Amino acid sequence: MAISSLAQRALERDGLGPIRDTVLSGERISDADALRLFEATDLAAVGALANHVRERRHGDLAFYNRNVHLNPTNVCVASCKFCSFARKEGETASPGYTMSVDEAVEKVLSRRPLGITEVHMVAGLHPTLPWEYYTELLRRIRAAWPELTIKAFTAIEIHFWAEKYGKSYAQVLTELRDAGLDTMPGGGAEIFAPRVRRKICDDKATADQWIEIHRTAHRLGIKTNSTMLYGHIEQLEERVDHLRRLRELQDETRGFQVFIPLAFHPEHNMIGKAFPKPTGYDALRTLAVARLYLDNFDHVKAYWVSLGERLAQTALAFGVDDLDGTVLEERIYHMAGSTVPQALSEKTLHELIRAAGRVPAERDSHYRILKRFETAAA
């Protein structure tokens, strides 16, 4: 679908005609182009260009899945300044929690009647849990629910366990895969720029280590997600640098399934008072620029838990093709002050998608379409 003449003229006025022509010809835009798009004054025109790319790839389909979140523990040795979820071991003012393997497995299995197809599992960097805790948890879930997809553990956790238990990244990932892990989430990427990481998360895996873990996972046949935490101390150039490193690894491995920009939430953490919550404008331009720059990524997701349902719905016209899913029992953003529901029903997701002029498509964790809902149920 061609972009409107009005959007074409708006891009020309902003000096973005050459970028528009590059995108429409199917060629790759540069880092300088991406920065110009971030700085553009006409968001609607940039969004129209991103929507063109989105519809060229996916037509009117908008994807979601039926998933549940599990956070087995929030006890964590790291001290990320943006985090509202983690607690230190032995903390009394606001104590953490750690589920037993039995509790965690039961938590997941209790959702079986809801038709869940994926469990999304991440945890804190617990200082004393044995390695067998994690592998047994995966094995028990896999044995009890073989058809469930297990998307589990960030690169930050993989790095921590490799150091703690004296294993290579490949050993950690292979043992987790053999125990039942299917895919990996993209958390822990934050912003790759060293200046930013020194200030907000200097005691966990570096950007190079995050990249190497995902490279290793891809080589082992494990597909992964990718993220970027935006709206805090980073500069626009550092966002572009982050996107560049993701695009380069995707050129190399083709192992990323989706890119998910995550909006910083300022409540209940160490740097929140200094930075307001990112605006809806910033969210939409970040999603649109990502869709235009990440030409080797099939999917861009608007995570409704971080954006709110209505802004995520609007993003379906700014390059986004995926809204995540039902997201039962999300803790991390809610502990950071998110006021969105704890979950969305499949019916509500359909309503949001249809109201945006899109066609709901339930997917599995590998973006295979399970069912298209071309017409609304009575």
N, C-alpha and C positions, 0 to 999 in steps of 0.2 A: 504494500500500500504506500503510495507516494505521500509525502508530507504536504500540507496545504500551502497555497501560494502566500498566505498571510505569514505562516511560520518561515517560509523561504525568505520573505522580505525582512522579517525581524532578524534572522541570522545574518543577512547582508548588512543591515544597519549596525549590528554588533561587530562587524568585521570577521564574521565566522563563516563567510561563504566558502572559502577554501576547505575548511574542516567539513562543512556540509557535503561538499563535492567528494571529498575523500571517503566519507561514510557511505554516501549513496552509491559510490562505485565499488563498495565492498572492500576497500583497502584499509590498512591499519593506520590509526592516528598516532601521533607522537606524544611524548611526555609534555612538550610545550603546548600541543593542542589541548591535552587534558587540562592543563593549568588554565588556559584561556577559557575553556568551557566552565570550569569552576568559578571564574571571575565574570562570566557573562551576566549582563543585566536582565535579559529576557528569559526567565526560567521556563516559561511556557514554550518558547521556541526550542530550547535545548531539550525539554521534555518530549516535544513532538518528534525531534530527530531520534531520541532514544526509543520512543514508541515505534517508530518505523523499523528499527532494528529488531525490537521485541516481536512485532507482528510478522516480520520477514522470517523469523525463526519459529514462532509458535502460533501464529494466527491469533485467534481470540481465546485460546485455552489459558486458564489460570489454574495452577497446580496447588494441591494441598495433600497432606496425609493424616492418618489417624495415629497419633503418637502420644506417649506418656513420658514424662521426665522422671528420672530417679537420681537423687543426690545422696549417695550412701553415707557421706560424712561432710561436715563443713569445717572440721578441724584442719588447720593449714599452717605450715611453717613460714609461708611467704607473707609479705606485708605490702601487697599492692595497694597503692594509695587511692585507687578508684573503686576498690572492692568493698561491698557492704555485706557480703555473704560469709566470708571466712571468720573463724574464731581460733584463738590459740588454745592449745591443750591446757586444761586446768583453769581456764579463765572462769571467773565466778560472777562478774558483773553481768555478762551476757554470755552464758555458757554455750559451748558448741554441742554437737551431737554426733554419734557414730552408731549406725545400725549394725546389728549382727547380720551375718549372711542370711540366716533364717528370716529375719525381719525384712531385709531388702528383697529377697526372692518372693516372699509372700506379698509384699507391696506391689510388685510387678504382676504376679499371677492374679491378684484380685481384680485387675483391669481386663482380664480376658473376656468377660461377657460383653464388653463395650466394642469388640471388634478391632482392637488396637493392632496395628501392623508393625510398629517400631517402638523400642524403648531407647530414649536418649539419656545416656548416663555419664555424668561427670562428678568429680568429688574434689575435696581439698587435698593438699599435700600432707597427708597424715604422717606424723613422725614415727609412729610405733607399730602400725599395722603390718603384718607379715605379707610377703608377696603372694602367698597362697590364698589370702583373703580375696584378692581380685580375680585370680584364675578360678577359684572355686565358685565365686559369684557368677561368673560367666557360664561355667559348666552346668551349674544347677539351673539357671534360667534356660539355657539351650536344651537341656534334657527334658525339662518340664513343658517347654513351649517351643518345639523345633522350628515352627514356621515363622516365629517372631524375628524380625531383624534387630540386631543389637548394634546400635551406634554408640560407641563408648570411648571415653578417655581422650583428653586433649594432648597435644604435643608437650605441654608443660608437665603433665603427669608422667608421660613416657620418659621425658628427660630426668625427672626426679627419681623415678624407679630405677632407671639405668644406673644412675650414680649411687643410689641407696643400696641396691642389691648386687652391684658389680656386674652388670650385664651390658651388652651393646644395645643400641637402638633396635637392630635387626632381631636380636634375641628376645627382647621384651615384646616386640610386635608379633613375632612368630608364635611365641607362647600364648599371647592373648588371642591371636587368630585361631590357634589350634583349640583353645578353650571355648571359642564361640563368637568372638568379635567379628562383625561383618564390615562395618564402616567406621570412620572416625569423624567427630565434629571438628570444627575449625577454631575453637576457642584458644585463647592465650596469645593470639597474634598481636593484639592491641595495635600499636603503631610500630613499625620496624625501625624507625629512625633511632640511632643510638642516643641522641640528645633527649628524646622523649622517654625512652626506656630507663635511662639513668634516673629520671625524675619520678616516674610513676611505678616502676616495677623492676628495680635493679637487682632483686635477689631471686630471680627465677630465670628460666631458659632465655637465651638471647635470640635475636631474630635469626641469626645464622643457624642456631640449633633447631629452632622451630621449622625452618625451611628444610634442613637436613632430615628431620624426623618425617616430614610429609613426603620428601623425596624417597626415603626408605620405604615408607608405607606403600607408596605407589609402585615401587619396584617389586614389592611383595604381593601385589594384586589387591591391595586394600584401597578402595576409593575414599576420598576425604572431602570435607567441606573447607571453606576458607572464610575468614572474617577480617574486619577492621573496626576497632573501637575509635569513634570519631567524636569531636565536639568538646575536647578538653584543652590541652596545651599545645596540640600539634598545629603546624602551619599547613596551608594548602599544598605547598611543595612537598611536604612530608607525606601527605595523603597520596600524592601522585607517585612518589618513590615507593610507597607501600604497594600500590597497585602494580607498578612496574615489576617488582620482585615476584608477585604472584603470577603475572603474565609470563614472565620468563620461565618460572618453574613449570607452568602449564604447557608452554612450548616444548619443554624437555620431556615431560612425563605423561601429559594428558590424564592426570589422576584426580584433578579437582572436579567435583560435581556441580558446585554452586558457590557463588560469592554472596556474603551476608554482611552488609554494613550494620554495625551495632551502635546505637545512639548512647552516649554517656548519660547515666542518670546520677545527678549530684547528691541525692539524699543519703545520709547515714554513712559517709565515707570521709577520708582525710582531706580530699581536695574539693569536695562539693561546694563549699561556701565560696570558693573563688571563681567558680564557673557556673553560669546558668545552664539549664538544660538546652541542648541543641534545638533550634527552631524547626518547624515543619518545612520551611524553605530550604534549610540546610540539608534536611533529610532527603527531600526530593531531588535536589541538585546532586547530592552524593550518589544516590541510586542511578540517576540519569547518566552521570559521567562514567560511573562504573560500567553501565551497559554499553556505552560507546567505546570505552577504552579496552575492556576485557573481551576482545573479539574472539578469543579462543575458549571462553566459558559459555556453556550452553544456557546456564540459568543464573538469574539474579533474584535474590529473595528479599522481601520486605517482612522482617520479623515483627509480627503484629504485637507481640508482648512488649517490645521496646518502643514501638512507634504509636501504639494505640490502633484500634480497629479502623477508624475512619481514615487516618493518614495512610495506613497500609493499603486500604482500599483505593485511595487516590493514587498511590504509587503504581497501580496497575496501568496507568496512563503515562508513566514516566520511565518505562523500560523494564519494569518488574513483571515476572511471570509466575512467581511463587509466593504464597503467604505463610509458609510453614504448615502448621496443622492444628489439631485440637489442643495440643500442648497441655495435657493434664498435669497439674501439680508442679508448675514452674516455681522455683524458689529464688533463684539468683536475682532476677530483676525485681521481683516483689519485695525482697529484703532491701533493695536499693530504692524503694519508694514507689514502684510502679503501682498504679491504681486500676489497671485493666483487669478483666475477669481472670480467675485462675485457670479457666479453660474456655474454649468456644466449641459449641456443638457443630456437628457436620451441617446441620440445617442453617445455622447462623453463617457459617463460612460460605455456603451456597448463596445465601441472601446477599452477603457483602460482594461476592464475585459477580452475581447477576446484576446488581444495582450499578456496577461499574461497566456494564456492557460486555462482560466476559462470560466464557463458558466454563463452569467448574469441571475439573478433571482430577479425580483421586489418583494418586501415584503411589508407588512403593518407594523404598529408600534409595533406589537406583534410578529414579525418574522414569520407570516403566509405567505406562498408564494402565490402571486397573479398571477404571470406568469413567466414561464421559457422561455428563448430565446435560444433554443438548436441550432438553425441555424440562421445565420445573415440574416437580411432583404436584399433584392436585392438593 
